[in-house]
Amino acid sequence: DHRDGTYTITLTPQTAGPHQLLITMDGQHVQNSPCDLDVRRNYNILCNPEQVIKCSGGPSGIAIHDSGDIYVACVRDSSVHVFDQAGQQKGTIGRVGSGDGQFNAPRGLFIKGDVMYVADSWNHCIQKLTTGGQFLQKFGQRGSGQREFRYPRFIIVDERNRLIVSDYDNHRVVILDQAGTWLLTINGNVTGSHGFQHPQGLALDPQGNIHVAAYGSNTIKVF
């Protein structure tokens, strides 16, 4: 009470998201009460995780389905582990091997709708499955030509449904359509400022530019 008709209120919400704030005095709502309040977490000071999910298979890539289910690509046991929102494991997709729906050190994965795309690194290919684990398609083999990869690391899908893959040991980023047809190569094996080595992480900005985390050259490239 500032003794001038104004007050300071301090509150500590327990959960993030939309809330409604009601303030009363002597049983009557004050002016502008109730009001909507959008609570957001401050990740800059986050120290303790809200949840810890144990995943012993060597987690590398992660994607979240629209249902909230969590998909984790595991390098050591060459499979994709599926967890519910509470962190309980619901199942495992794939096993070590080189056949359809089998993986060898999968790294990155991306989910769009009910389709999961997996960068199957040591099989040198991209695999496409349903989020229920049904194999749909794969493309790629070891090499440096079109429809060939050398240890693909990560994959994203843009608004035009094109697949964007970081082709780690070929020092390039490749863009393919949904059938695996080669559309474009962003070649890092060039001299000068356009070159990059061992691309890994990928991201798209709102303008559709591709951001590439180039591990081998300690740079971020934007194309």
Secondary structure, DSSP 8 states (H G I E B T S, - for coil): --SSS--------SS-EEEEE--EETTEE-TT-SEEEEE---GGG--S-S-----TT-EEEEEE-TTS-EEEEETTTTEEEEE-TTS-EEEEE--BSSSTT-BSSEEEEEEETTEEEEEEGGGTEEEEEETTS-EEEEE--BSSSTT-BSSEEEEEE-TT--EEEEEGGGTEEEEE-TT--EEEEEE--SSSTT--SSEEEEEE-TT--EEEEETTTTEEEE-
